[in-house]
């Protein structure tokens, strides 16, 4: 038996920004054979790529950036579904635990999927125009949903540079419009058969140690628990440090999340929330107020419809998760939800909301069918860019 040290594996990979997130993108066919199917080998590889679990919380020995927005992995393959170009699987990698959460989508990275698919040959070349827009139909395999990405093309190549500005991203880039088709969950996730799993637009959510909170529980984009900022002692203008430096506040949000997850039917017992960190999300809403964003830019109350702050992987998000933006747009389109009421309580097909980094506009069309609210699609614009490509290396063991 040889004690000769093993070499590092080289795995083809691309490091991309999508929206306000970053992740390591792989083609399924490029992964080591044992990692081409779901399971322990795949999770172990992705953990090592990102640099988790890291008790220091820094992911120094990996590609992760020590935040929920930068501890992400994506696996893409030619689609197995008719009328789709690419299958998209998203893994949210825990920073301090040996855990990859496959329970939801990343809406921000969704904006990079179409670009990657075109550039890496996963979209039929005949469908890519020389100049114009390539419509990429994406099957989001985590949640069983279709996303349509409109990817700009110049001289047969993905156009990444441009003048589209996105709050939370420093530099402008080319605009990628995303359509999240039929974003509400039909109940594959054990969450009942409607967009509102309890059947109510507003519920009384009993949370031990916190109280009984008015909550809108929605399955659209990603399962989300909305509460009023005022009810939990906030204004809705908070920035990251205000909440992330407060251990008691973080504990409170995790408790709200766990009890909300049980009420939504996502888990049977609050203890199970620990193994389901990526979903559901908790967000708090408030009517518009003027505040200063994290970049120092003033966001005027007159320029927004409401304020939203959202928690991701146990911390306040620096901007807004794309999937939570879908939930916000969807809930805002349904009269009577907490989100709709914070935005003034009128019928609407789009909202612009204020988040810690600035503002974001999201559109959604809600209609009533057989007494149930249904949303056909939610639409928003993002941008994406390849940061680096080549091989990611991991120790061979």
N, C-alpha and C positions, 0 to 999 in steps of 0.2 A: 504494500500500500504506500503510495507516494504522499509525502507531506508538502510537495511542491505547491507554492501559492498559486491560486487560479488567477487568470487574467480577468479584466473587466469585459462585460458584454457591451457591444455597441448596437444600439437600437435606433433605426432611422426615426427622427422626430422633428417637429417644427414647434417653435415657441411663438405663440401668437397673443396679441391683444385683441379682445373682442369687447366692444362697449367699454365698461369701466372695470373689466376683469382681465386676467392673464391666465393662460394655461398651456400645458404641453399636449400637443396634438399628435396622434399616431394613426396610421392606416392599420386596420386589423391585420392585414396580410404581412405587415412588417414586424409584428410582435413575435417573440419566441413562441414556438408551437404550443407549449403548455399554457401560455397566456392568451391564446386565441379564443379560449372559451371562458365563461365566467367562473370564478372560484378563487381559492386561496392563492394559487400561483400568480394569477393576474393581480390580485390585490397587493400581494407582497412586492411585485415588481413596481407597481405605481407608487406605493408608499416609499420605496427606496429612491425612485426617480425624484420625488418631491422633497424627500428628506425628513420623513416622518416614520415613527413617532419621535418627537423631539422634546424632552422634558425642559429644555431651555426655551422652547417656544420660538426659535429663530429660523429653523430649517436651513442652517448654514451649509450642511452637507447634502444639498439637493437643490432642485430648481424652484422650490416654493418660496414665496415672499413673506411668510409668517403672518398672513391675513387670510380671511375666508375668501377674499377676491382674487388671491394669487396662489391658492392651494388647490389647483383644479387640473383635471386630466380629461381628455376627450379621445374616444376611439371611433374612427369612421370606416365605413365599408360601402361598396356598391350596394344599393338597396335591394332587399329581398322582397320588397312590397311593390305591387304594380303601380304605375304612374308616379313613382318616387325615384329620385336620383341617388340618394345617399341615406344610409342608416347612421344615426348619431346617438352615441352612448356617452353619458356624462358621469364622471366619478368625482365627487367632492371629497377631498382627502383631509382627514382630521389632522390637526397640527401636532397635538400632544398625545394622541392615542393611535394605536395600530388599527385604523378603521377607515374604510372607504365607503361612503354613503352613496348608494345607487338609487335612492328613493325619489329623486326629482330631477328637474332640468335646470340648466343655467341659461337664463334668457340673454345675458350679456354675451357669453361665448357663442350663443346661437348665431350671432351676427358674423362670426368668423368661420362658421361651418361651411357656408356657401362658397366663400372665397377659397378656403382650403380645398374643398371638393373639386372646384374648377381647376385650380393650380396643380393639384396632384393627380389629375386624370380620372377622378371618380365620376365626372359628368361626361356623358357622351359628347365627343368633340363636335359632332354635327349640330349640337344644341347651343354651342357657344358662338355668339356672333363676333364678327371682326371688330365691330364698334357698336356700342349700345348697352343693353342690359341683358344679362343672363338670368332667367328665372330658374332658381334651383329649388326643387321640391324635396324637403328634408323629412324623413320619418324619425321623430324623436322617440327612441326605443325605450327610454326609462318610463315614460308616461303614456306611450301609445298615441301620439298626436302628430299632426302635420304642421310644419312650419314652412312658409314660402319666403325665400330670401331673394331679393332683387339686387344682383351683384353687378356693379358697373364694369364694363369691359372696354379697353382701349388697345387697338392694334393686336387683338386676339389674346391680350393678357388681362388679368384682374387689375383694375385701377384702384390703387390703395391711397394715393395722395389726393388731396382736395381741400375745399374750404369749409366743409361741414364741421361745426363746433359742437362738442358734447360736454356739458358740465361734468367735471370729475376726471376729464382727460385733458392734459395740458395742451397738446398740439392738435390743429385741425387735420382732417383726413377726408377720404371720399365717403359719401353717405350710402349706407346700405339700409334699404327699407325692409322690415320684417313684418310678415302677417302670421299671426298665431291663429290657425283655423280651429273653430269649435273648441275654445280653450278650456271650457268647463269640464270637470271630471265626471265621467258617467258611472263611476263606482267601481272601476277595476281595482282600485286601491282599498277596497273594503270601506269606502266612505259614503255608502248610500248612493241613490240614483240621481241626485240632483246637484246643481251648482251650489246650493245651500244645503249641506248634509243634514242639518236638523230640521229643514223645512221652513226655518224662520229667517227673516232679514236681519233681525236683532234678537240675540239671546241674552239671558241672564247667566253669566259664567261665574260659578262659585269657585274662588281660589283661596284655599286656606292660608291665613296670614296676610292676605291682600284685601279680601272682601269679595262682594258680588259686583262684577263689572258688566256693563252693557258691552256686548261684543257682536260683531258681524263675522261669521265663520263662512268662508267661501273657498270653493275648490275651482280656481280658474288661474291658469298659468302655473301656479303652485299653491298648495293648500296654505291659506293665510288667516290669521286671527287678527282682526282689527279692533282696537279699543280707542276710547277717547283719551287724548293726552292729559286733559284736565283731571280725569278720574284717577290717574296714577301719579299725579303731582308734577306734570310737565306742561310746557307751553306749546311744544311742537316746533320750537326754533332751536332745539339743542344740537350741538355739534358732537363729534365722536368723544372727545376727552371728557365732556360733561357726564357721559354715561359709562364709558369704558374704564374710567378710573375709579368707579364706584362699585365695589364688590357686592354690596347689599343690593344695589339696583340690578346688577347682572343676575343675581340669584332670584330676585323677584320676577324678572322677565322669563327666566327658565321655568319657574313655577307656573306662571301664566301659560307658557307654551305647552308644558306637560299636561295641565288640566284641559286646555283647549284641544289638544290632540286626542284626548280620551273622548271629549264631547263630540268631536268630528268623526269619531269611529276609526281613526288612523291607528290607534293603539288600544289595547284592552286595559292597561294599567299604567299609572304615571311613571313607574320605574322603567318602562320600556322606552321612554323618551331619550334616555342616554344613548341608546343604540340607533337612534333615528334623529341625528342632529340637523340634517339639511332641511327636513320638513317636519311639521309645518313652520312657517315664518310667523313672527309677531310684529305687528306694526301699530304705531299710534298716530292718530289724525287730529287736526285742529283747523279751525277757520283761518283764512289768510292773515298773516302779520308780516311786517317788514323785519328782516333780520340780515345779519352779515354772514355770508357763506364762509366755508373753510379757506377759500382762496383770498378772502378779504373783500370780495365783490358784494355790494348791497343788493339783496333781492327785495324788490318792492312788493308790498301786499297787493297793489293794484294790478300787478303783472301775473298773479297766480290765482288759482281757484281754491286751493287748500294747501295745508302743510302735511307732509308725511315723513315719519322717521321709521326705519325698519331694522330689526335685529337679524343678523345672519351668523350662524355657527357661534352663538353665544355672545356676540359683540354688536354694537351699533355699526351699521354699514356706512362706509364713507360717502356713498351716493345713494343709488337704489338698484337692487337686483332687478334684472330685466323681467324675470318671471313675476316678481312682486309688483312691478309696474303694470303687467297684464292684469293682475288681480285688482290693482287700484283702478285702472281704466274700466274694468268690467263692473266692479262694485259701484263706481261713480255713475255708471249708465243705468243702474237699477234704482229707481226712486225708493227712498225709505231706508237704505243702508246707512251705517255710520259714515261711510266715505262720501256718499251722496249728500247727506245732511251737512257734513263739514264743508262741502263745496257749494252750499246754498240751497240744496234740496230740490232743484229743478231737473227736468229731463235734459239729458245732454249726450252728445256722441263723442266728446273729447274733453279731457281735462289737462291743465298744466299745473303740476304740483311742485312745491318747493321741498328740496331735500338738502342734506348737509353741504353738498358741493354746488348747489345751484338749483336749476329747474329742469323738468322733463315733461314733454307733451306725449300723451298716449290716447289713442282713439279706440272706442269699442261701440258696437251696435248691439243693443239689448232689445229683445222682443218677447212678448208673452205668448206661449203656445200651450194650450190645454191647462191654463192656470199656472204654468211654471215659467219662470224667467229663463230665457235661452240667449246665449251670446254666440253669434255666428263667427265673428273674428275680432281680434284686437290687433291694432297696427301701431308700430312705432319705428323711429329711425335710430340707427346706431352707426358705428363705424368699426373697421377692423384693420389690422395690419400685421404682417409677418415681422417679428422682431429678430428671429434667428432661425436658421435651419441647418440640418446636418444629422448628427447622431447624439443621442444622450447615452451616457455611460453609467453602468451600475456594476458593482462587484458580482462576479459570476455565481456565487453561492446562492 
